[in-house]
Amino acid sequence: MNAVLVKYKMDKDLVLDTVVSLEKVEQAARNLKGVIFKTPLMQNLSLSQNYESSIYLKREDLQVVRSYKIRGAYNKMCTLPQEDRAREIVCSSAGNHAQGVAYACQLLGIKGYIFMPANTPAQKVNKVRLFGKDMVEVVLTGNTYDDTFKAAKEFCESRGSIFIPPFDDMAIVEGQATVGVEMLKDAKFDIDYCFMPIGGGGLASGVSSVFKQLSPNTKLIGVQPLGAPSMYQSVKEQKRLMLDKIDSFVDGAAVKCPGELTFGICRELLDDIVLIPEGQICEDILKMYNEEGIVLEPAGTLTISALKSYAEKIKGKNVVCVVSGSNNDITRMEDIKERAMQHQGLKHYFMVTFNQKPGALRTFVNEVLHPDDDIIHFQYIKKNNKEKGPVFVGIEVKQPHDVENIKFRMAEEGFAYEYLNGKQDFLNLLV
């Protein structure tokens, strides 16, 4: 059986050989038989029409735990030696990996401890408990994923337990690679482009390895959120990078540093990595729900959003997008709508300096705003002994270019202002 030989440079300047074997991927598929759903490869007529191509979605959002993560988690855990299974397993995750590990614990009868950030939505925590039943214990700790990961590793080392990583492990990669095998077996056509989401790189490493062996002419495109471009930056700099700060909105793909193994494979095999603004992802989440009736999580929408940046190249081509998951909390929908409208240029926020004298608000409403403009947020505290005071204003417009007229009229009427769109951390405190 042929294999892909990938040479890559680790942080300590050691050159290692990494082999992703088709034989082991096929064994992973046998391990997963009866455990996972063989998810459909479905043509999407609307996307195909919009992009003048044949767009197919690999629907991992329909998987038993609503994401592909069960593939890697179960394959890793079912291949553990019997003595390791008796030692309990530990993982840290904010969502999909936790559910995959929990379900594998239940099926294999292995005791597991699932560490999740303390602020994880109750819906995700309850899902982990549902899939794991009495075989898992959820430990909520830490304010960030990094805090949770550290706590999980310390717990694991203190008890001599087995840690199940989310992506940087060959058995995990081989399990995720079964997505690629299924796609190629189901496709009755040559696949010209395959788009894959990237967080830590496990899925992209596995799928791209399979394609390089069985469909070498397919262009392999990785997709990351603009606010968490760890693999993109690492490949660009030709070394693994730890980002100081990321936007965790696309939580299923928000990783500060890619894995050693996965970085090497992605660097060698991917033809391109594209970055997608979080606002575009939100816009496409709403579009897929409203037009297709498909509920997707932000990470699960990445590959669909990436089509826009490849619109000219994919015309007339056969394209597959891996839709990685649908674990979206309904409480996030207002935030998703908010980000989408900002991205579309329909919602704008300002910090405006008002003169503290009668009639200032009337002037702003009558002279600055157009009758079609809608004030959706207004916050002002009058301060004694101050001639001027700051006002936080949110405005919804009918057309994106309308905001430029608002800016012009504010300057003309003597209102100093600061435009806040794009300053997401600050807006999160106010909206």
Order of alpha helices (4+ residues) and beta strands (2+ residues): beta-beta-alpha-beta-alpha-beta-alpha-alpha-beta-alpha-beta-alpha-beta-alpha-beta-alpha-beta-alpha-beta-alpha-alpha-beta-alpha-alpha-beta-alpha-beta-alpha-beta-beta-alpha-beta-alpha
